[in-house]
């Protein structure tokens, strides 16, 4: 099974939530395979149940599985690392302090492991205190360059910049994108991204020269009645991705 995401033109891969294996298959098809499907560890009572179910998603989507925490819940960090070590997915979501554990248990460097860092309200400065204990403490503020270096030390692949609240932290995001490009690191903008602001957010990262971009689009494209991510919206996002690379 291929352990790296299938990027559009080797640059962009969409990340959405899958409500079922069928929903995952529909979204995978709608994105022409340029997607990873998020399944949340928080939805399972134990490792065995998560592994057993997530294997079905892997089989249906050529391993385009993104193992999720569950609304960035730091208390899911250890479970995500354990099940990812067994599953060998294409994508792993982690809090900052969980990156090293995930990479060590994966025993390979191909799977994308992101590290969650948060905006601080200060351009060029981010909060890395996103772990189970550290998130309960005052913000751990470091420069974006230091955060990238620390993530690289731990075997991380990318920054998950969350919560972005759409365009609220746009200047901070631009600084993060610039640093990712300069330091050869991937970027995953997350939080409040919808069909209105998606193209602008992705374009900023592409224009900055970020090598790989994995935008997360969650609740804004989920059908409130069924809980499914809407494949037609995924198709729209794919067209926007193509436009940013044109």
Secondary structure, 3 states (H helix, E strand, C coil): CCCCCCCECCCECEEEECCCHHHHHHHHHHCCCCEEEEEEHHHCCCHHHHHHHHHHHHHHCCCCEEEECCCCCHHHHHHHHHHHHHHCCCEECCEHHHHHHHHHHHCCCCCEEEEEEEECCCCCEEECCCCCCHHHCCCCEEEHHHHHHHHHHCCCCEEEECCCCCCCCHHHHHHHHHHHHHCCCEEEEECCCCCCCHHHHHHHHHHHCCCCECCECCHHHECCCCCCECHHHHHHHHHHHHHHHC
